[in-house]
Amino acid sequence: MKMRELLIKYRGKRTQKEMAEKYGVSQQLWALWELGKSAPKPHMMKRISLDCKKPMEKIFFDVFNQ
C-alpha cells in the first residue's frame, strides 16, 4: 500500500480537518500527504507511525524508497 492509501485508511471516518488538528498541521497539508504530493517531516512520520501502530518504514515506504 502507498503512503496516501495508508493515511486515508488510518483517517477512517474522521475528516482531514480533524486529523490536521490532531497533528497540529493545516488541513491543506494533510490533504497533500493523502494525495502523495508531500510527505510529513520525520518527527511527524514517527508520531503517525506510533499512533497507527505500524512501522514507519511500512507507512512511508514510498518516501524511503524513491
N, CA and C atoms as a LAMMPS dump frame, in Angstrom:
ITEM: TIMESTEP
0
ITEM: NUMBER OF ATOMS
198
ITEM: BOX BOUNDS ff ff ff
-5.0000000000000000e+02 5.0000000000000000e+02
-5.0000000000000000e+02 5.0000000000000000e+02
-5.0000000000000000e+02 5.0000000000000000e+02
ITEM: ATOMS id mol type element x y z
1 1 1 N 0.841 -1.186 0
2 1 2 C 0 0 0
3 1 3 C 0.885 1.248 0
4 2 1 N 0.436 2.257 -0.67
5 2 2 C 1.173 3.51 -0.717
6 2 3 C 0.844 4.363 0.492
7 3 1 N 1.744 5.328 0.772
8 3 2 C 1.575 6.228 1.907
9 3 3 C 0.175 6.841 1.907
10 4 1 N -0.245 7.346 0.765
11 4 2 C -1.543 8.033 0.725
12 4 3 C -2.683 7.093 1.073
13 5 1 N -2.625 5.854 0.593
14 5 2 C -3.685 4.886 0.898
15 5 3 C -3.704 4.55 2.389
16 6 1 N -2.526 4.398 2.974
17 6 2 C -2.458 4.086 4.397
18 6 3 C -2.938 5.253 5.252
19 7 1 N -2.617 6.481 4.844
20 7 2 C -3.081 7.639 5.607
21 7 3 C -4.602 7.774 5.535
22 8 1 N -5.161 7.515 4.363
23 8 2 C -6.62 7.578 4.22
24 8 3 C -7.274 6.484 5.061
25 9 1 N -6.698 5.297 5.028
26 9 2 C -7.231 4.197 5.834
27 9 3 C -7.135 4.524 7.331
28 10 1 N -5.993 5.076 7.742
29 10 2 C -5.804 5.46 9.151
30 10 3 C -6.814 6.536 9.553
31 11 1 N -7.092 7.488 8.668
32 11 2 C -8.035 8.566 8.971
33 11 3 C -9.43 8.013 9.211
34 12 1 N -9.798 6.974 8.486
35 12 2 C -11.113 6.36 8.667
36 12 3 C -12.232 7.338 8.396
37 13 1 N -13.157 7.46 9.34
38 13 2 C -14.313 8.342 9.156
39 13 3 C -14.044 9.761 9.626
40 14 1 N -12.845 10.001 10.131
41 14 2 C -12.505 11.36 10.563
42 14 3 C -12.229 12.222 9.333
43 15 1 N -12.43 13.509 9.468
44 15 2 C -12.174 14.424 8.36
45 15 3 C -10.693 14.776 8.304
46 16 1 N -10.287 15.303 7.167
47 16 2 C -8.913 15.784 7.05
48 16 3 C -8.66 16.886 8.071
49 17 1 N -9.653 17.711 8.303
50 17 2 C -9.516 18.799 9.274
51 17 3 C -9.277 18.241 10.674
52 18 1 N -10.02 17.211 11.05
53 18 2 C -9.832 16.596 12.374
54 18 3 C -8.423 16.027 12.51
55 19 1 N -7.945 15.363 11.461
56 19 2 C -6.597 14.788 11.502
57 19 3 C -5.546 15.892 11.578
58 20 1 N -5.75 16.935 10.804
59 20 2 C -4.816 18.059 10.814
60 20 3 C -4.737 18.686 12.204
61 21 1 N -5.877 18.858 12.847
62 21 2 C -5.893 19.434 14.196
63 21 3 C -5.182 18.51 15.179
64 22 1 N -5.388 17.218 15.049
65 22 2 C -4.743 16.243 15.937
66 22 3 C -3.222 16.339 15.846
67 23 1 N -2.718 16.582 14.63
68 23 2 C -1.272 16.618 14.418
69 23 3 C -0.687 18.021 14.32
70 24 1 N -1.528 19.026 14.515
71 24 2 C -1.031 20.398 14.538
72 24 3 C -0.552 20.916 13.191
73 25 1 N -1.212 20.466 12.132
74 25 2 C -0.881 20.943 10.792
75 25 3 C -2.156 21.474 10.146
76 26 1 N -2.018 22.088 8.991
77 26 2 C -3.202 22.59 8.293
78 26 3 C -3.907 21.45 7.563
79 27 1 N -5.181 21.664 7.294
80 27 2 C -5.953 20.679 6.528
81 27 3 C -5.348 20.533 5.137
82 28 1 N -4.867 21.629 4.589
83 28 2 C -4.269 21.591 3.253
84 28 3 C -3.022 20.701 3.235
85 29 1 N -2.215 20.777 4.291
86 29 2 C -1.013 19.948 4.352
87 29 3 C -1.391 18.478 4.488
88 30 1 N -2.362 18.181 5.351
89 30 2 C -2.809 16.785 5.477
90 30 3 C -3.303 16.273 4.116
91 31 1 N -4.042 17.103 3.393
92 31 2 C -4.547 16.712 2.067
93 31 3 C -3.393 16.417 1.109
94 32 1 N -2.332 17.214 1.164
95 32 2 C -1.166 16.972 0.307
96 32 3 C -0.526 15.625 0.635
97 33 1 N -0.482 15.269 1.908
98 33 2 C 0.065 13.959 2.301
99 33 3 C -0.794 12.85 1.711
100 34 1 N -2.12 12.991 1.831
101 34 2 C -3.025 11.966 1.306
102 34 3 C -2.964 11.863 -0.215
103 35 1 N -2.658 12.951 -0.872
104 35 2 C -2.531 12.943 -2.328
105 35 3 C -1.163 12.433 -2.78
106 36 1 N -0.24 12.299 -1.826
107 36 2 C 1.107 11.85 -2.165
108 36 3 C 1.955 12.945 -2.784
109 37 1 N 1.52 14.194 -2.651
110 37 2 C 2.26 15.323 -3.224
111 37 3 C 3.281 15.889 -2.254
112 38 1 N 3.211 15.477 -1.018
113 38 2 C 4.13 15.913 0.019
114 38 3 C 4.204 14.796 1.044
115 39 1 N 5.237 14.813 1.839
116 39 2 C 5.374 13.806 2.901
117 39 3 C 5.631 14.512 4.225
118 40 1 N 5.174 13.929 5.309
119 40 2 C 5.429 14.531 6.615
120 40 3 C 6.929 14.568 6.917
121 41 1 N 7.308 15.485 7.774
122 41 2 C 8.695 15.528 8.247
123 41 3 C 8.935 14.295 9.119
124 42 1 N 10.193 13.892 9.266
125 42 2 C 10.494 12.659 10.015
126 42 3 C 9.861 12.569 11.404
127 43 1 N 9.867 13.665 12.166
128 43 2 C 9.271 13.601 13.506
129 43 3 C 7.764 13.332 13.438
130 44 1 N 7.113 13.846 12.387
131 44 2 C 5.672 13.616 12.227
132 44 3 C 5.42 12.191 11.734
133 45 1 N 6.3 11.69 10.873
134 45 2 C 6.182 10.298 10.433
135 45 3 C 6.232 9.368 11.635
136 46 1 N 7.15 9.652 12.543
137 46 2 C 7.294 8.807 13.73
138 46 3 C 6.023 8.857 14.588
139 47 1 N 5.482 10.04 14.765
140 47 2 C 4.265 10.187 15.583
141 47 3 C 3.082 9.443 14.954
142 48 1 N 2.907 9.595 13.655
143 48 2 C 1.822 8.9 12.951
144 48 3 C 2.029 7.396 13.057
145 49 1 N 3.262 6.966 12.885
146 49 2 C 3.601 5.543 12.976
147 49 3 C 3.223 4.975 14.347
148 50 1 N 3.574 5.684 15.39
149 50 2 C 3.244 5.224 16.746
150 50 3 C 1.733 5.179 16.955
151 51 1 N 1.036 6.194 16.453
152 51 2 C -0.419 6.253 16.625
153 51 3 C -1.14 5.146 15.86
154 52 1 N -0.66 4.799 14.653
155 52 2 C -1.333 3.721 13.9
156 52 3 C -0.779 2.355 14.22
157 53 1 N 0.268 2.321 15.029
158 53 2 C 0.865 1.042 15.431
159 53 3 C 1.35 0.236 14.224
160 54 1 N 1.951 0.963 13.29
161 54 2 C 2.561 0.331 12.111
162 54 3 C 3.961 0.917 11.962
163 55 1 N 4.9 0.111 11.492
164 55 2 C 6.263 0.628 11.32
165 55 3 C 6.301 1.808 10.339
166 56 1 N 7.091 2.796 10.695
167 56 2 C 7.24 3.979 9.861
168 56 3 C 7.67 3.589 8.443
169 57 1 N 8.542 2.59 8.344
170 57 2 C 9.042 2.157 7.047
171 57 3 C 7.94 1.548 6.173
172 58 1 N 6.899 0.998 6.821
173 58 2 C 5.786 0.433 6.061
174 58 3 C 4.849 1.537 5.579
175 59 1 N 4.499 2.448 6.467
176 59 2 C 3.579 3.529 6.099
177 59 3 C 4.184 4.43 5.042
178 60 1 N 5.444 4.745 5.22
179 60 2 C 6.112 5.711 4.338
180 60 3 C 7.121 5.037 3.412
181 61 1 N 6.825 3.799 3.023
182 61 2 C 7.704 3.008 2.175
183 61 3 C 8.105 3.76 0.907
184 62 1 N 7.112 4.363 0.256
185 62 2 C 7.403 5.055 -0.996
186 62 3 C 8.273 6.285 -0.787
187 63 1 N 8.231 6.887 0.402
188 63 2 C 9.084 8.045 0.694
189 63 3 C 10.537 7.593 0.854
190 64 1 N 10.726 6.47 1.56
191 64 2 C 12.072 5.973 1.82
192 64 3 C 12.688 5.259 0.614
193 65 1 N 11.875 4.862 -0.351
194 65 2 C 12.36 4.077 -1.486
195 65 3 C 12.046 4.744 -2.813
196 66 1 N 12.442 5.986 -2.937
197 66 2 C 12.187 6.716 -4.187
198 66 3 C 13.282 6.449 -5.181
